[in-house]
C-alpha cells in the first residue's frame, strides 16, 4: 500500500538506533526523506549507511545535533527550517528507586524527554499550519498511563508527552495538521537489551530465556508475552503520519501488546 509519503521530509529525533531508526527505515521504504538525528556524526552516518544498504535508492539526510542543547537545536532548525513531519522520538530511561532520584535527575528527564521536543514543535507547527499539512508525533510509552513504579522520573515525562500533544492538537482545528502520541509497550531496543544484560548477567538463566523471564516476572499483564520489535512500531508510525490518517487528533495510540489492562 502506497501511504502517500513520497518526498515528505521527516525529522526523527534520536533515530540512530532503536525505535527511531526503525521508524526512519519504514518511512524511507515509503519514499519519504528521513532526517537522521543523533548527537554524534559517526552514529548518524552509520545509521544512514545501514538504511541505504537495505534501501539503496532511498534519500536519507544527516541531522546531527544534540537537541537538548539550545545552540545545536537552533543550528538544526536553520539547516532544516521546514519539515512535513516531526517525530519526537528521542528520550532517555533508567530504572530507579524513587528515593534515589535527585532533583537534578527529575530536571534532566523533563528537559530531555519533554522540553526538547516541545521546542521543535514550537518551531515547526506554525509552518505546518501555513502549508495546511503536517504531522507531529510524540513517542511515549505505556508508562505514561500505567506507571510501573520502576522509573517514576521516566513515567512522569511520558505522561507530559500525552498532555502536550493533546494541547497542541487544539491548535490544529480545521486543518490538515495533526498532533498525536504513540504509546509502545516494552520494545526490544538496544537500551532494553542492555537493561536485560544488567539484570541477568549474574544469573544462571540462559540468555535465550531472558526475554521470556522478564515478561513473566516484570510484564505479566502483556498479552503477547514477548518484547515488541522496533520494526512493528516503525510500520505503525508510517501509517499514523501518512496523509491516510487525518482523523487521528490529540490521540494516545496504544501499541502495548495488551499490557495496559483497561479498555481506555
Secondary structure in CASP SS format (residue, H / E / C, confidence):
PFRMAT SS
TARGET T0000
AUTHOR 0000-0000-0000
METHOD secondary structure of the structure
MODEL  1
X C 1.00
X C 1.00
X C 1.00
X C 1.00
X C 1.00
X C 1.00
X C 1.00
X C 1.00
X E 1.00
X E 1.00
X E 1.00
X E 1.00
X C 1.00
X C 1.00
X C 1.00
X C 1.00
X C 1.00
X H 1.00
X H 1.00
X H 1.00
X H 1.00
X H 1.00
X H 1.00
X H 1.00
X H 1.00
X H 1.00
X H 1.00
X H 1.00
X H 1.00
X C 1.00
X C 1.00
X C 1.00
X E 1.00
X E 1.00
X E 1.00
X E 1.00
X C 1.00
X C 1.00
X C 1.00
X C 1.00
X H 1.00
X H 1.00
X H 1.00
X H 1.00
X H 1.00
X H 1.00
X H 1.00
X H 1.00
X H 1.00
X H 1.00
X H 1.00
X H 1.00
X H 1.00
X H 1.00
X C 1.00
X C 1.00
X C 1.00
X C 1.00
X C 1.00
X E 1.00
X E 1.00
X E 1.00
X C 1.00
X C 1.00
X C 1.00
X C 1.00
X C 1.00
X C 1.00
X C 1.00
X H 1.00
X H 1.00
X H 1.00
X H 1.00
X H 1.00
X H 1.00
X H 1.00
X H 1.00
X H 1.00
X H 1.00
X C 1.00
X C 1.00
X C 1.00
X C 1.00
X C 1.00
X E 1.00
X E 1.00
X E 1.00
X E 1.00
X C 1.00
X C 1.00
X C 1.00
X C 1.00
X C 1.00
X C 1.00
X C 1.00
X E 1.00
X C 1.00
X H 1.00
X H 1.00
X H 1.00
X C 1.00
X C 1.00
X H 1.00
X H 1.00
X H 1.00
X H 1.00
X H 1.00
X H 1.00
X H 1.00
X H 1.00
X H 1.00
X H 1.00
X H 1.00
X H 1.00
X H 1.00
X H 1.00
X H 1.00
X H 1.00
X H 1.00
X H 1.00
X H 1.00
X H 1.00
X H 1.00
X H 1.00
X H 1.00
X H 1.00
X H 1.00
X H 1.00
X H 1.00
X H 1.00
X H 1.00
X C 1.00
X C 1.00
X E 1.00
X E 1.00
X E 1.00
X E 1.00
X E 1.00
X E 1.00
X C 1.00
X C 1.00
X H 1.00
X H 1.00
X H 1.00
X C 1.00
X C 1.00
X C 1.00
X C 1.00
X C 1.00
X C 1.00
X E 1.00
X H 1.00
X H 1.00
X H 1.00
X H 1.00
X H 1.00
X H 1.00
X H 1.00
X H 1.00
X H 1.00
X H 1.00
X H 1.00
X H 1.00
X H 1.00
X H 1.00
X H 1.00
X H 1.00
X H 1.00
X H 1.00
X H 1.00
X H 1.00
X H 1.00
X C 1.00
X C 1.00
X C 1.00
X C 1.00
X E 1.00
X E 1.00
X E 1.00
X E 1.00
X E 1.00
X E 1.00
X E 1.00
X E 1.00
X C 1.00
X C 1.00
X E 1.00
X C 1.00
X C 1.00
X H 1.00
X H 1.00
X H 1.00
X H 1.00
X H 1.00
X H 1.00
X H 1.00
X H 1.00
X H 1.00
X H 1.00
X H 1.00
X C 1.00
X C 1.00
X C 1.00
X C 1.00
X C 1.00
X C 1.00
X H 1.00
X H 1.00
X H 1.00
X H 1.00
X H 1.00
X H 1.00
X H 1.00
X H 1.00
X H 1.00
X H 1.00
X H 1.00
X H 1.00
X C 1.00
X C 1.00
X C 1.00
X C 1.00
X C 1.00
X C 1.00
X C 1.00
X C 1.00
X C 1.00
X E 1.00
X C 1.00
X H 1.00
X H 1.00
X H 1.00
X H 1.00
X H 1.00
X H 1.00
X H 1.00
X H 1.00
X H 1.00
X H 1.00
X H 1.00
X C 1.00
X C 1.00
X C 1.00
X C 1.00
X C 1.00
X C 1.00
X C 1.00
X C 1.00
X C 1.00
X C 1.00
X C 1.00
X E 1.00
X E 1.00
X E 1.00
X E 1.00
X C 1.00
X C 1.00
X C 1.00
X C 1.00
X C 1.00
X C 1.00
X C 1.00
X C 1.00
X C 1.00
END
